[in-house]
Amino acid sequence: MTISGVKSGVQAVFIPSLSLFMLTRLIGGNRVITLGTAIEEHFLTTMNWGMGSTIGVVLIVAMFIIMFLTGERKKKGARRHEA
């Protein structure tokens, strides 16, 4: 019962923290660098589209991996527990 809560917490906290760059920009100014702000900087400031795209793909892959690892897996023929 606890592990499902931990998995839900990871999905609720980790996934948005990767992509919500505007909130960190408003709170921390330009001192805090997240993946979202790094992508924005590479696209808009340095015009390095290749690096911005690479970081974006890494971000998407990281989100899929986290979702896969923390997702619910149903076994074939298994019944769900009713609480």
N, C-alpha and C positions, 0 to 999 in steps of 0.2 A: 504494500500500500504506500509506503514511503517513497519507493523508487519512482513510481508514476508521478508523484508530486515534484520530485527533483527534476525529472525529465520535462515536465510542464514549465517549471521555473526557468530551466535553461532556455527553452524555446521562447518564453515570454521576455527574458532579459537579454540574452546573447544576440539573437537575430536582430531586434531593433537597434541594439547598440552598434551593430556594424553599419547600418545604413542611415541613421538619423544624424546627419552631419550638421544640419542647421541649428538644432538645439545646442550642440556643443559649441557652435560658433557664437550663438547668442550668450551663453553662460560664460564660456571661457575666453572669448575673444579669439585672437589668432595664436594664442599660446598652446592650445590643445590640438594635436594632430591625430585625427582618426582616419580610417580608410576612406570614409566619405569625403572628408576635407582634402585628403591627398588626391583623390580622383578629380575633385573640382579644381584643385590647384594645377594639376597636370593638363587639364583641358583648357581652362580659362587663362591662367597666368603664364605658364611656360609654353603653351601651345604644343605640348608633347603628347599628341593623340595616341601614339603607340603605347606609351607607358600608362596613360590613363585607362586605355582599353584593357591592358594586361591586369592592372589592379582591379578593374571592374569584373573581369572574368574570375579572378582569384576570389573576390568577394562572393560572387554567385556560387562558385564551387564550394566555398567554405559554408555557406548557408545550406546548400543541399546536403553536405556531409553531416552537419549538425542535426538537420531535420531527419535524416536517415537514421542516425545513431540514437536519437531520442524519440523517434516515432514508435507508435504502437505496432507490434507485429502480431498478426493473428495466425495461429497454427491451423493447418487444414484439419477439419473435423473436431476441433476443440470448441468447447462451450464457453461462453462468457460467464463470468461470475456475476451473479445478481446480488447486490448488497442491500 
